Amino acid sequence: MTRYPKSILLAAGLVSATGFAPLSLWPITLITIALLIALVERAPNRRAAFGYGWLFGVGHFSLGLNWIAHAFDFQEAMPHWLGYIAVVLLSLYLAIYTGGAAVLAFSARESGPTGRGRFTVAFAAAWILTEYLRATSFTGFAWNPLAAIAVGLPAAAYVQWIGTYGLSGALVLVSGWLWWFGACVRDATTGERGRDPAHIAAVSASVAVLFLFYLGVPARPFHASTPLAVREVGPAIRIVQPNLSQAEQHDRNFDEDSVVRLEQLTGPPSTTPRLILWPEAAVPYYLDEERWARYRLAKLLGPKDILLTGGTTLIYSKAGTLIAARNSLFAMNPTSDLIARYDKAHLVPYGEYLPMRPILSSIGLSKLVQSDVDFVPGAGPGTLTLPGFGKAGVQICYEIIFSGQVIDAAHRPDFIFNPSTDAWFGAWGPPQHLAQARLRAIEEGLPVIRATPTGISAVIDAEGRLLVALPLNKPGVITSRLPLAKAPGLFARFGNSVPLTLALMLATLAIAPRFRRG
């Protein structure tokens, strides 16, 4: 067995990230993962197998998460070059999970065509498990699950049954069968096992899996399109994208200009009921404290309108000292009353709060966050009742990326509202964020509405289709109708127990023959 140069694995990982938005070169991702599977299968030992997966992961995450470096362009208190170090350090950590998948699969390695098949199945099971762990361990970082490369393809429909992590495992199966198919073709051309029944079965299975992946069969017949006329019977919505840069949002001198821009795009009051949707942190006011600010915004609303806008809630001690804040979403009616509020629960470490603040502050790293006051999390997914517009689930910014954690299943909403601030995500982050929001729509069978300051604001139907969107860095308004929800599917009913059960089944399938032989 041969040890492979580190450069091959790093390069393969880098190239694999091109399958995600904005490039969306998904066949390249499948091919590079097939290469990873082939190299791990030939690894001399478990340590090498882990190293292969880890090196692949370092390259994969370093390119796929390059947008994080752009966030440091807005951290005037810290050097901008630190952003690139942050990307590498995060990638070194996240690559542990791809290394873990490789070493777990290595334990099921066997020789021969059927052995390759079981190894592929084991790799898929391990990928599901480690991707789930990546999304849930510590604070969790679920960005760019492998399933995101399938957004826009019919195969994305599978997530309504097996969830995002299940589809990620299925894509690993596809890559594994690409490798298996190539190996079988090689055997046939060299005369080795060309007429072996196991070889013929391997080729047939490979072709079948690739066919099912591309066409989304049998998911597609159960994922049929709803006629546009039927979808557009929902209430009117108006999404405002003011094109406020990150620098403008953080500069207090732009507060008045930013509110004026939002007001102008919202337009005059209407007699037709509208749900008006503004982005995360849209207003610089503390709406629960400053009634004059609510009066100002209420002038934009017609008699049956409701405004949903991002803002901040301040938290005080009993002595009246400011001690923390919450990243909030407020629902306001035409009489300036706040009828509902959602507080972001899944906060961004080093962005919205500083972990171990006393220790990091003592060594000068408090500048990693822009405030001396940390945000604190809310209670978790909730459902807001909006008279005339139904029930809204809310996920602020990157909360939407966490599969199985976006709605209160006991109080199922009619749609999910995802206000966000993507201006600091660079050119790669916003389309990746949008792709993951589309996965949530398919998983939950719910439309997702996105409002961001700089894009990509969008209306996504319950099948994950992008009905209308505003491009990056363009001011504008989306006037549309709220798409209808679907009945909850398998994943919406049982959540991540479905892909984890799938992983267990695949693992059993991979290792069961060993016990029978024993």
Summary of the structure (lengths in Angstrom):
residues: 518
radius of gyration: 24.5
end to end distance: 26.0
largest distance: 83.6
contacts: 1860
relative contact order: 0.12
helix: 51%
strand: 14%
